[in-house]
C-alpha cells in the first residue's frame, strides 16, 4: 500500500496538478489585488480584506471542486461508500453551498476589516524567521481552540448547536461548512482571534495571515472530504504520526460522535479527556460512562451495510400470507434487522400485520400523549405535530444507542419493531443499528471474564428524564428499576447477546457497585463500525428488527422546519403463544 502511494505521489496525477494549479492561481490573484489596490490608492485594510477573502474562498472552492471533477481517479481512497444520489442532486448541493458562501461575503469583509484594525499587521513587514514562528504558533492555537470548542459542542447542553453538522453521516466534498450559526461563530472567533493574538506579540506580514487562512481552510475541507488521500494514508500507517487527525479519523467521528474530537491533532483532545477523567474520579462520580476517544489510529471503516443486518426483503406486507410471514420472521431472526421497501398501507393494516408477529404493545416511557395523537396503538414519531405545526428546534428524538423497553422486566423485552417511513428529510434522519449477537460472539476473553459478573441497571425514570417527559408515581410502580445480566441467551434460539440497555444504563458488579471501567470497555467494543448498519430512509421503507439482537438510535438531521421526518412505529411482544 505504501509503495502504491509513493507511486501515486511520483506520478503526479491530476489531483496534485489541480492543487498546484489552485495554489498558483491564488498567489497570482493575491499579487494582482495587492498591485491593483496600491495603484488605486485603496486603504490597507481594504486590500487585506479582499486578499483574505481570496485566500480563504478560493482555497475552499478549488479544493472541493477538485474532488468533484477528479472523483473517479481517486476512488481508491474513498473511506466509506455514500448513498447514491443523482448527479443533478450533487451539483445542486454544491451550488447551494457556493451561493451561501457568496451571500456571506459582506460578513467576511467585516471580519477581515476587524482583524486588520485589532491586530498588528503591515504590508511593509518582511517574511522572515519570526513569521514562520508566528505561523506555527497560530496553527497550534487553532488546534487547541477548535479541539476545546468541539468538546464543548458535544456537551448535552450544547449539542443542539452541533447536530446540524452531524447530520452529515458520510463525509464528502462541500460538507465542512454545514453547521449551525452558533458553531460557525465559535469557529470564526477562534480562527481569527488567534491571528489577532499572535500579531499583537510581534508584527506580521499579511502574507503570513493569508498562508494561515489557506492552510486552515484546506485542512477543514480535507478532513471532511471523505477521502483518505496521501499524505494522510501514509500518516495512518506511521505510529510516530498517529497524533495527526486524518479524514479517516474524522469520518469515524461523524459516525460515532464520542471520539476523535481533535481538530488537527489528537494531542489536546487526549489531554482534555485526561482532565475530565481525573475530575470525575476526584468528585466521586463513578456512575458516568465516559466517552473516551482512542489515542491510536482507528481501523478502516468497513463497508456499509454489514453482512448480517439490513437484508432487503421483497414482499407486500399488506397482502402477506402465512408462509411468506414465516419466511420473513426467519429472516428477522437470521439478520437481526431487515428492510422491506416500497410499502403502501394504512395504519390499521400496519397494526394488523404487527398483531400477527406478537402481542401489540408500545415501549413508551413517561407521559407522551403526542405519540398516540393519530392512532391509539401506533406511535407517531415526527418533528411536526399532526396538525402540521413544527415542534421547533428543540425537538429531540432518541439519539442515544438503546434497546426499546430496557426498563421492562426481561420477560417483556422480546419485542419486534415494525417501523414505516412516511416522510423523510433531504439529508440525515435515518436510524443506526448495532448487532449485539455479532458483538457478543467476538467478545475478547479478558473482557468476557469481566462481563460475566456484571448486570445492566436500567431506570425508567432516568430514561423519561432524558426524553424530557413527566414521570408519575403510577409510572414508577409500573416500571421499577431493572437489573439483568449483561451476557444473556436469546429466548428463542439460545444465541448469546449483549444486553447493553442504553448509553444511559449503568453496569454493576455482584455487589451492585458501578463498574465504569468495564462499562466503558464494553461500549467501546460494541460501538465498533464492524457491527453497525445505518439505514437512510426512503418513503415507503419498512424496517423490522429484533429488539434483543440490536441497539439502535435516531440519526440527526437539519431540523429547521423545512423538512418533515415522519415515521410510524408498531411493536409486537413475542410470547409463548406466537411460535415462530
CORNOR-V658427 format. One record per helix or strand of 3 or more residues. SS is the DSSP state (a for helix, b for strand). FROM is the first residue (numbers start at 0). TO is the last residue. If there is no record, write none. Layout:
# CORNOR-V658427
{{SS:FROM:TO} {SS:FROM:TO}}
This chain:
# CORNOR-V658427
{{a:1:10} {a:13:39} {a:43:68} {a:74:76} {a:86:102} {a:104:117} {a:128:152} {a:158:160} {a:162:165} {a:180:200} {a:205:222} {a:231:235} {a:238:240} {a:246:255} {a:266:282} {a:316:318} {a:321:334} {b:336:339} {a:346:354} {b:358:360} {a:368:371} {b:378:381} {a:409:411} {b:414:422} {b:430:434} {a:435:440} {a:444:450} {b:454:457} {a:459:465} {a:472:477} {b:481:484} {b:486:488} {b:495:497} {b:505:507} {a:515:525} {a:528:530} {b:531:534} {b:541:545} {b:549:553} {b:565:572}}
